[in-house]
Amino acid sequence: MSQLTPEVLWAQRSSSADPEKNFIYLTISVPDVPKESFKLDLKPTTLTFSGKSNTLKRDYQLNLEFYAEIDVENSQVHHTQRNVELKLRKKELKEEYWPRLLKEAKKVQFLKTDFDKWVDEDEQNEAPEEDLSQFGGAGMGGMPGMGGGDFGGIDFSKLGGAGGMPDLGALGGEDDEEDEDDDDDMPALEGEDDATATDAKADVKPSA
């Protein structure tokens, strides 16, 4: 099997007061990796992943060193047939975003911004709460098997106690909200144009 570095998508939120709004979204694109060949080692400053896809005949390997520390105990993992999704709690409560995901300031081809989940730093408080709640729920002791929401089969106590995540629903509500904002703005602009046109007609009539 040829060894590949999987594509990794990431986005983030930050907060100086609320730990639950101070995290990294991380998605590792590894389709058809069964839990039997799935290995994830999550530490405060590093993440190591390996897995084999028997159907695609691919052997995946990933090593990340984070820009800053994460809180392993309060980080969550969700394994599906398509990918591995993580919500990594930033250890330090800080209003500012991390300037990058990785410690080393260099561009890597496999790492990309997850635009479906990304919100600009100054707009994150306007992001829909339901977008965050998809990752909530009571802590779970393992990870799901192929495509299931029932967590089990992997002992996460060896990984520092990272819990599982419930099944994820639709993400990317930020984009929907931005679209709504744009829609709200447009009628107002058109209304102003109509009002201006009406005033212009009113000025013309008396002099006719």
C-alpha positions in Angstrom: 0.0 0.0 0.0 1.2 3.5 -0.8 1.3 5.9 2.2 -0.6 9.1 1.8 -1.0 12.3 3.8 -4.7 13.0 4.0 -6.3 16.3 3.3 -6.9 18.3 6.5 -9.5 21.1 6.7 -9.6 23.5 9.7 -11.5 26.4 11.1 -11.6 28.0 14.6 -13.4 30.0 17.2 -12.0 32.0 20.1 -13.2 33.4 23.4 -11.4 34.9 26.5 -14.3 33.9 28.8 -16.1 30.8 27.5 -14.0 27.6 27.0 -16.8 26.0 24.9 -16.4 28.8 22.3 -12.6 28.5 22.2 -11.7 25.6 19.9 -10.4 24.3 16.6 -12.5 22.4 14.0 -10.4 19.8 12.3 -11.5 17.4 9.6 -9.2 14.6 8.3 -10.4 13.3 4.9 -9.9 9.6 5.1 -12.8 7.6 3.4 -13.5 4.0 4.2 -11.1 3.5 7.1 -12.6 0.9 9.5 -12.1 1.3 13.2 -10.0 -1.8 13.3 -7.2 0.0 11.4 -7.8 3.4 12.9 -5.2 4.9 15.3 -5.3 8.4 16.7 -2.9 9.8 19.3 -4.0 13.2 20.6 -1.6 15.1 22.9 -1.6 18.7 24.1 0.7 19.9 21.2 0.5 17.1 18.7 -1.9 14.8 16.8 -0.8 11.6 15.1 -3.1 9.6 12.9 -2.8 6.4 10.9 -5.4 4.3 9.1 -5.8 1.9 6.2 -8.5 1.9 3.6 -8.9 -1.7 2.3 -11.3 -0.7 -0.4 -9.1 2.2 -1.8 -5.8 0.3 -1.0 -4.4 3.3 0.7 -2.4 3.7 3.9 -2.9 7.1 5.6 -0.4 8.8 7.9 -0.6 12.3 9.5 1.5 14.1 12.0 0.6 17.6 13.2 2.3 19.9 15.7 -0.1 22.6 16.9 0.6 26.3 17.1 -0.4 26.2 20.8 -1.7 23.7 23.4 -5.1 22.1 23.3 -7.1 20.7 26.2 -7.1 17.0 25.4 -9.6 16.1 28.1 -12.3 18.4 26.6 -11.6 17.6 22.9 -14.0 15.5 20.9 -13.6 13.1 18.0 -16.2 11.7 15.5 -15.2 8.9 13.0 -17.4 8.3 10.0 -17.1 6.5 6.7 -16.0 9.7 5.0 -13.6 11.3 7.5 -12.5 12.0 11.1 -13.9 15.2 12.6 -12.4 16.7 15.7 -13.3 19.6 17.9 -10.2 20.5 19.7 -10.5 22.8 22.8 -7.8 25.5 22.9 -6.1 25.4 26.3 -5.6 29.1 26.6 -8.6 31.3 26.8 -7.9 34.2 24.4 -10.0 36.5 22.3 -7.6 36.5 19.4 -7.5 33.7 16.8 -4.5 31.5 16.4 -2.5 33.0 13.5 -2.2 29.5 12.0 -2.9 25.9 13.0 0.6 24.5 13.0 3.6 25.6 15.1 5.9 26.0 12.1 5.1 28.9 9.8 5.2 27.2 6.5 2.6 26.3 3.9 1.8 22.6 3.6 -0.2 21.3 0.6 -2.5 19.0 2.6 -3.8 21.7 5.0 -6.7 23.9 3.8 -9.2 26.3 5.3 -12.6 24.8 6.0 -14.7 27.6 4.5 -18.0 25.8 5.4 -17.1 26.3 9.1 -14.9 29.4 9.0 -16.1 32.7 10.5 -14.0 35.8 10.6 -12.7 36.7 14.0 -14.8 39.9 14.3 -18.0 38.1 13.2 -17.8 34.9 15.3 -20.2 36.1 17.9 -22.9 36.3 15.2 -22.4 32.7 14.2 -25.5 30.5 14.8 -25.4 28.7 18.2 -26.8 25.5 16.6 -23.6 25.3 14.6 -21.7 24.9 17.8 -24.2 22.6 19.5 -23.7 19.9 16.8 -20.5 19.1 18.7 -22.1 19.2 22.1 -23.6 16.5 24.3 -22.3 14.4 27.2 -18.8 13.1 27.0 -18.6 9.7 25.5 -15.9 7.0 26.1 -15.1 5.9 22.6 -15.6 6.5 18.9 -18.3 5.2 16.5 -17.8 2.5 14.0 -18.5 2.9 10.4 -21.2 5.5 9.9 -22.9 5.0 13.3 -23.7 7.4 16.0 -23.2 4.8 18.7 -19.7 5.3 20.2 -17.6 2.4 21.2 -14.7 0.1 20.2 -11.8 2.4 21.0 -10.4 3.1 24.4 -9.9 6.9 24.5 -8.5 6.7 28.0 -5.2 5.9 26.3 -5.5 9.2 24.4 -5.8 11.4 27.4 -9.5 11.0 27.9 -10.8 12.7 24.7 -14.5 12.0 24.4 -16.6 11.2 21.3 -19.0 13.4 19.5 -22.6 12.8 18.5 -23.5 12.5 14.8 -22.9 15.8 13.1 -25.7 17.5 11.2 -25.5 20.2 8.5 -22.6 22.6 9.1 -21.7 25.9 7.7 -24.6 28.0 9.1 -22.3 31.0 9.0 -22.6 31.2 5.2 -26.4 30.9 5.4 -26.5 33.8 7.8 -24.3 36.0 5.6 -26.6 35.3 2.7 -29.6 36.3 4.8 -27.8 39.5 5.8 -27.2 40.3 2.1 -30.9 39.6 1.3 -31.9 42.0 4.1 -29.7 44.7 2.8 -30.9 44.6 -0.8 -34.6 45.6 -0.3 -33.4 48.6 1.8 -31.2 49.8 -1.0 -33.9 49.3 -3.6 -36.3 51.1 -1.4 -34.0 54.1 -1.2 -33.6 54.1 -4.9 -37.4 54.1 -5.3 -37.8 56.9 -2.8 -35.2 59.0 -4.6 -37.0 58.4 -7.9 -40.3 59.4 -6.5 -38.9 62.6 -5.0 -37.4 63.4 -8.4 -40.7 63.0 -10.1 -42.4 65.1 -7.5 -39.9 67.9 -8.1 -40.5 67.7 -11.9 -44.3 67.8 -11.8 -44.9 71.4 -10.5 -42.6 72.9 -13.1 -44.4 71.0 -16.0 
